[in-house]
Amino acid sequence: MYQRKLPKEYYCTVDYALDVFGGKWKPRILCILGHAKSVRYGTLKKSMENISDAALADSLRELQESGVINRHQYNEMPVRVEYSLSDKGKTLIPVLDVISDWAINNSDESIYKGRHFEQDHQVKFSE
């Protein structure tokens, strides 16, 4: 895994925020976890639909290192792991809701697809 030689520098508070929850996969992971109490890895992967195991594992690890999600491993065989939002992660939900509302008001429903959209967001277009 890549290790930074120099500490990351931020020149704007938005830089830090987007580093924590921005990117291709993290917003969708947070959105899915925000609509559920906890989610197992396999269920999360199915909800993501088009993510590789490596990308999902990396994104989950980064979110966990940022203190945004919790990983709970049960001592069972086979091993069961569940992910949920931490208290810090729960404070992101209003931010993500504002972004979602903006997208609903400024985009067309036809550009969206997938299970998560159909389950959690599609209804907002008809409101």
C-alpha positions in Angstrom: 0.0 0.0 0.0 1.2 3.5 -0.8 2.6 5.5 2.1 2.9 9.3 1.8 6.4 10.7 2.4 5.1 14.1 3.3 2.0 15.0 5.3 -1.0 16.0 3.2 -1.5 19.7 2.8 -4.9 21.4 2.6 -5.4 24.9 1.4 -9.1 25.1 1.8 -11.5 23.4 4.3 -13.4 21.9 1.4 -10.2 20.2 0.4 -10.2 18.3 3.7 -13.9 17.5 3.5 -13.6 16.1 0.0 -10.5 14.1 0.9 -12.6 12.4 3.7 -15.8 11.7 1.8 -15.1 12.6 -1.9 -14.1 10.4 -4.8 -15.8 7.8 -6.9 -16.9 5.3 -4.3 -17.0 6.9 -0.8 -20.1 9.1 -1.3 -22.1 6.1 -2.4 -20.8 4.0 0.5 -21.8 6.7 2.9 -25.2 7.1 1.3 -25.9 3.3 1.6 -24.7 3.2 5.2 -26.8 6.3 5.9 -29.9 4.4 4.9 -29.1 1.4 7.1 -28.1 0.7 10.7 -25.3 -1.6 9.7 -24.4 -3.4 6.5 -22.4 -6.6 5.8 -19.6 -6.5 3.3 -21.5 -8.7 0.7 -24.6 -6.6 1.0 -22.7 -3.4 0.6 -20.9 -4.8 -2.5 -24.2 -5.8 -4.1 -25.7 -2.4 -3.4 -22.6 -0.8 -5.0 -23.1 -3.0 -8.1 -20.0 -2.1 -10.1 -17.1 -1.9 -7.6 -14.2 -4.2 -7.4 -13.3 -5.9 -4.1 -10.0 -4.0 -4.0 -11.7 -0.6 -4.5 -14.4 -1.4 -1.9 -11.8 -2.6 0.6 -9.6 0.5 0.1 -12.5 2.9 0.4 -13.8 1.2 3.5 -10.3 1.3 5.1 -9.9 5.0 4.2 -13.3 5.8 5.7 -12.5 3.8 8.8 -9.1 5.5 9.2 -10.9 8.9 8.9 -13.2 7.9 11.7 -16.3 8.1 9.5 -17.3 4.4 9.7 -17.1 1.7 12.2 -16.0 -1.9 11.3 -17.4 -4.6 13.7 -16.0 -8.1 13.3 -17.8 -10.9 15.0 -15.8 -13.8 16.3 -17.7 -16.4 14.4 -16.9 -18.9 11.7 -17.1 -17.9 9.0 -16.1 -14.4 10.0 -18.9 -11.8 9.9 -18.0 -8.2 9.4 -20.5 -5.3 9.5 -20.0 -1.6 8.7 -21.9 1.3 10.1 -21.6 5.1 10.4 -19.7 6.4 13.4 -20.9 9.4 15.3 -18.6 11.5 13.1 -20.0 9.8 10.0 -23.6 10.5 11.1 -22.7 14.2 11.0 -22.1 13.9 7.3 -25.7 12.8 6.5 -27.1 16.3 6.6 -24.3 17.4 4.2 -25.0 14.6 1.9 -28.7 15.3 2.0 -28.1 18.9 0.9 -25.9 17.6 -2.0 -28.6 15.0 -2.9 -31.3 17.7 -2.9 -29.2 19.9 -5.1 -28.8 17.0 -7.5 -32.5 16.2 -7.6 -33.3 19.9 -8.4 -30.6 20.2 -11.0 -30.6 16.8 -12.9 -33.0 14.5 -14.6 -34.1 11.2 -13.2 -33.2 9.4 -16.4 -29.5 9.6 -15.8 -29.6 7.4 -12.7 -29.7 3.7 -12.4 -29.1 0.9 -9.9 -30.6 -0.7 -6.9 -29.7 1.9 -4.4 -31.1 4.7 -6.5 -34.3 2.8 -7.0 -34.7 2.0 -3.3 -33.7 5.3 -1.8 -33.7 8.2 -4.2 -36.1 7.6 -7.1 -39.1 8.5 -5.0 -37.7 12.0 -4.3 -38.0 12.9 -8.0 -41.8 12.5 -7.9 -42.3 14.6 -4.8 
